[in-house]
Amino acid sequence: MPSASSAVSDSGRSVPSSLWRDVDFRRLWMGQTASQLGEHANLVILPLFAVLTLHASAGELGVLRAVGQAPILLLSLFVGAWVDRWRTRTTMVLTDVGRALVLGAAAVAGLFGWLGLPALLVLAFAVGALSVFFDVAYQVSLVRLVKRDQLVRGNSALEGSRSAAQIGGPALGGALASLLSAPIAAASNALLFALSCVSIRRIRRAESIPERAEHPPRVWQRVHEGMRFVAGDTALRTVCLASAAFQFSFAAVMTVYLLFLPRELHLSGTVVGLALAAAGPGALLGSLLAARLPSRFGYGVVLVCAAALGDGVFLCVPALHVSSAVTVPALLAVSFVFGLGGQLVNVAVMAVRQAVTPDGMQGRAAATITFVGMGLTPLGSLLGGFLAEEWGLRTSLLVTAAGMMLSPAVMALSPLARLGRELPAPRDAPPTAAHPEAQEMALRDTDAAHGAATETGS
């Protein structure tokens, strides 16, 4: 009997059906969407509260963003090793509950006037740590939930939600922080995480997890296996380098950008949120195109062109001035193009990564790429704050935006740019990834094969 995610043609050949007919996928998508919306709204609520209410300096804003991003650097590799051995559904539910409780406590603290900069730093770190678990888990969850030929469409849906939330969340956060208060904004985010928890808990399909060895390897050994696997694959290695270049520069850009809009262009928090939210429609369009363009033009062409377009558009922002009638429309256009290009890159990169990675290595591969790519974001945020204080906002924004062009340059000069219309074949996992005894067995098989070859004179 065919599964919920497939159908059988008249010829008897299995053909994929629409993922939207799969109830469990819809529940994963709804939960992930609510969680991402809350996560990215929180990334703007805290900086705007610090800037508009606590009058934080550029350096203090850089520290706040760096603290929120630090868990990516500190925890990603361990989270990947954890997720590979446990049910992703349980991990996502627990992290949603944790973030809802943390933000609920923050809302109460804000009502009593305790939500100062030190409390914001603690809040940002706690939510950031829990978000690392959720973000790795939902990527692995898709691989365990759908078929290989549905990965591109599944990623298109999930990454479309993430990209839209990445920009739509700031719009919500900016409006709440400006019109209401930080405690109410935090409470609203807690409700979004609770909604995500409810949706993901309703997934009924049994989740297949890799078989555990009787004597599992230590966590450091599992982390090393994941890093070695990613470093040994040309495509994944290039993704790491390009992601690191982009995330470092983008973190610096956003630190300056969140100061440039209200202080240099004199825009309100609501307008700032709306300007960022314009990438939402672009991301939605990108999610639709991402399911079609790679099969027509090739993954390599789509990756390089989309990255160059989406990253390069930020070079236009430093030319804007407060008195110009085109300032706000130009910001909307910049965000739209950035969302479009970024979404195309996100979906294509994730599909390539999932295609070449065996099931037992999915969590560690995702975490390793996250560690290398996102691990530099705290340093980027600190650099953005430093440059804004030393060079001024306009010059700093131009320099950091130019740095974002390193990412498409890295991809263009690598074999990743030559990927065709088909996803690459999966690689074999290291022998010790599933069982510590497997390496010894593999060596015995190799010796036996060598002996047989010697006897036959080959």
Residue pairs with C-beta under 8 A, 6 or more apart in sequence:
2 8
2 14
4 21
4 22
4 23
4 24
4 205
5 16
5 17
5 19
5 22
5 25
5 146
5 147
5 150
6 14
6 15
6 16
6 17
6 147
7 14
7 15
7 16
7 17
8 14
8 15
9 15
16 147
16 149
16 150
19 25
19 146
19 150
19 153
19 154
19 157
20 26
22 146
23 204
24 145
24 203
24 204
24 205
25 145
25 146
25 154
25 157
27 199
27 200
27 202
27 203
28 138
28 141
28 142
28 145
28 158
28 199
28 200
28 203
29 157
29 158
29 161
30 196
30 199
31 92
31 96
31 195
31 196
31 197
31 198
31 199
31 200
32 138
32 158
32 161
32 162
32 196
32 200
33 161
33 165
33 196
34 192
34 193
34 195
34 196
34 199
35 92
35 96
35 134
35 138
35 192
35 193
35 196
36 161
36 162
36 165
36 166
36 169
37 165
37 168
37 169
37 172
37 192
38 99
38 169
38 189
38 190
38 192
38 193
38 196
39 99
39 127
39 131
39 134
39 165
39 169
40 165
40 166
40 167
40 168
40 169
40 170
40 173
41 169
41 170
41 172
41 173
41 176
41 185
41 188
41 189
41 192
42 103
42 127
42 169
42 173
42 186
42 189
43 68
43 169
43 170
43 173
44 169
44 170
44 173
44 174
44 177
44 258
44 273
44 276
45 173
45 174
45 176
45 177
45 182
45 185
45 186
45 189
46 64
46 68
46 120
46 123
46 124
46 182
47 61
47 64
47 65
47 258
48 173
48 174
48 177
48 178
48 258
48 269
48 272
49 115
49 120
49 177
49 182
49 185
50 56
50 60
50 61
50 64
50 117
50 120
51 61
51 258
51 259
51 262
52 177
52 178
52 262
52 269
53 182
54 116
54 117
54 120
56 64
56 117
57 389
58 255
58 259
58 385
58 388
58 389
59 385
59 386
59 389
60 117
60 385
61 255
61 258
61 259
61 385
62 255
62 381
62 382
62 383
62 384
62 385
62 386
62 388
63 121
63 382
63 385
64 117
64 120
64 121
64 124
65 124
65 251
65 254
65 255
65 378
65 381
65 385
66 377
66 378
66 379
66 381
66 382
67 121
67 124
67 125
67 128
67 378
68 124
68 125
68 127
68 128
69 128
69 251
69 374
69 377
69 378
69 381
70 125
70 128
70 378
71 125
71 128
71 129
71 131
71 132
72 128
72 132
72 370
72 371
72 374
72 375
72 377
72 378
73 371
73 374
73 375
73 376
73 377
73 378
75 129
75 132
75 133
76 132
76 136
76 367
76 368
76 370
76 371
76 374
76 375
77 223
77 226
77 227
77 364
77 367
77 368
77 371
78 219
78 223
78 367
79 132
79 133
79 136
79 363
79 367
80 136
80 223
80 226
80 363
80 364
80 365
80 366
80 367
80 368
80 370
80 371
81 219
81 222
81 223
81 226
81 363
81 364
81 367
82 91
82 133
82 363
83 91
83 133
83 136
83 137
83 140
83 363
83 366
83 367
84 140
84 210
84 222
84 360
84 361
84 362
84 363
84 364
85 209
85 210
85 212
85 216
86 209
87 207
87 209
88 137
88 138
88 140
88 141
88 144
88 207
89 141
89 200
89 201
89 203
89 207
91 133
91 134
91 137
92 133
92 134
92 137
92 138
92 141
92 196
92 197
92 200
93 197
93 200
93 201
94 133
95 130
95 131
95 133
95 134
95 137
96 134
96 193
96 194
96 196
96 197
96 200
97 193
97 194
97 197
98 126
98 130
99 127
99 130
99 131
99 134
99 189
99 190
99 193
100 190
100 191
100 193
100 194
100 197
101 190
102 123
102 126
102 127
102 130
103 123
103 127
103 186
103 187
103 189
103 190
103 193
104 186
104 187
104 190
106 115
106 119
106 123
106 183
106 186
107 183
107 184
107 186
107 187
107 190
108 183
109 115
109 119
109 183
110 181
110 182
110 183
110 186
111 183
115 182
115 183
123 186
132 370
135 370
136 363
136 366
136 367
136 370
137 363
138 158
139 350
139 354
139 362
139 366
140 362
140 363
140 366
141 207
142 151
142 154
142 155
142 158
142 354
143 151
143 354
143 359
143 362
144 207
144 208
144 209
144 359
145 154
145 203
145 205
145 207
146 154
148 355
151 351
151 354
151 355
151 423
152 290
152 291
152 294
152 347
152 351
152 423
153 291
155 290
155 346
155 347
155 350
155 351
155 354
156 287
156 288
156 290
156 291
156 347
157 287
159 287
159 290
159 343
159 346
159 347
159 350
160 283
160 284
160 286
160 287
160 288
160 290
160 343
160 347
162 346
163 279
163 280
163 283
163 286
163 287
163 339
163 342
163 343
163 346
164 280
164 283
164 284
164 287
164 339
166 279
166 283
167 276
167 277
167 278
167 279
167 280
167 283
167 335
167 339
168 277
168 280
170 272
170 273
170 276
170 277
171 273
171 274
171 276
171 277
171 280
172 188
172 273
173 185
173 273
174 269
174 270
174 272
174 273
174 274
174 276
175 269
175 270
175 273
176 184
176 185
176 188
177 185
177 269
178 268
178 269
178 270
178 273
179 270
208 359
210 359
210 360
210 434
211 434
211 435
213 434
213 435
213 436
213 437
215 436
216 222
216 436
217 225
217 432
217 436
221 432
222 364
222 433
223 364
225 361
225 364
225 430
225 432
225 433
226 361
226 363
226 364
226 365
226 367
226 368
227 364
227 368
228 430
229 236
229 357
229 361
229 364
229 365
229 368
229 427
229 429
229 430
229 433
230 236
230 237
230 240
230 365
230 368
230 369
230 372
231 237
233 356
233 427
234 414
234 415
234 416
235 352
235 353
235 356
235 415
235 416
235 419
235 424
236 353
236 356
236 357
236 365
236 369
238 410
238 411
238 414
238 415
238 416
239 349
239 352
239 353
239 369
239 373
239 416
240 368
240 369
240 372
240 373
241 372
241 410
241 414
242 307
242 407
242 408
242 410
242 411
242 414
242 416
243 349
243 369
243 372
243 373
243 374
243 407
244 372
244 373
244 375
244 376
245 403
245 404
245 406
245 407
245 410
246 307
246 311
246 373
246 404
246 406
246 407
247 373
247 374
247 376
247 377
247 380
248 376
248 377
248 379
248 380
248 383
248 403
249 380
249 400
249 401
249 403
249 404
249 406
249 407
250 377
250 380
250 404
251 376
251 377
251 378
251 379
251 380
251 381
251 383
251 384
252 380
252 381
252 383
252 384
252 387
252 396
252 400
252 403
253 314
253 384
253 397
253 400
253 401
253 403
253 404
254 381
254 384
255 380
255 381
255 384
255 385
255 388
256 384
256 387
256 388
256 393
256 396
256 397
256 400
257 317
257 397
258 272
259 388
259 393
260 317
260 393
260 394
260 397
261 267
261 271
261 272
261 275
261 331
262 268
262 269
262 272
263 393
264 322
264 393
264 394
265 320
265 321
265 322
265 327
266 322
267 275
267 328
271 328
274 332
275 328
275 331
275 332
275 335
276 335
277 335
278 331
278 332
278 333
278 334
278 335
278 336
278 339
279 335
279 336
279 338
279 339
279 340
279 342
280 339
281 336
281 339
282 335
282 336
282 337
282 338
282 339
282 340
282 341
282 343
283 339
283 340
283 342
283 343
284 343
285 340
285 343
286 306
286 339
286 340
286 341
286 342
286 343
286 344
286 347
287 343
287 347
289 340
289 344
290 302
290 343
290 344
290 346
290 347
290 348
291 347
293 302
293 344
294 302
294 348
294 351
294 421
295 421
296 421
297 421
298 419
298 420
298 421
299 348
299 351
299 352
299 419
299 420
299 421
299 423
300 411
300 416
300 417
300 418
300 419
300 420
301 417
302 344
302 348
303 344
303 345
303 348
303 349
303 411
303 416
303 417
303 419
304 408
304 411
304 412
304 417
306 340
306 341
306 342
306 344
306 345
306 348
307 341
307 345
307 407
307 408
307 411
308 341
308 405
308 408
308 412
309 337
309 340
309 341
310 337
310 338
310 339
310 340
310 341
310 342
310 344
310 345
311 338
311 341
311 404
311 405
311 407
311 408
312 404
312 405
312 408
313 333
313 334
313 337
313 338
313 341
314 334
314 338
314 401
314 404
315 398
315 401
315 402
316 330
316 334
317 330
317 331
317 334
317 397
317 401
318 394
318 395
318 397
318 398
318 401
320 326
320 327
320 330
320 331
321 327
324 330
351 423
352 416
352 419
352 423
352 424
353 365
353 366
353 369
354 362
355 423
355 424
355 425
355 426
356 423
356 424
356 425
356 426
356 427
357 365
357 426
357 427
358 426
358 427
358 428
358 429
358 433
360 429
360 433
360 434
361 429
361 430
361 433
383 400
384 396
384 400
387 395
387 396
387 399
387 400
388 396
391 399
411 417
431 438
431 439
431 441
431 442
432 438
432 439
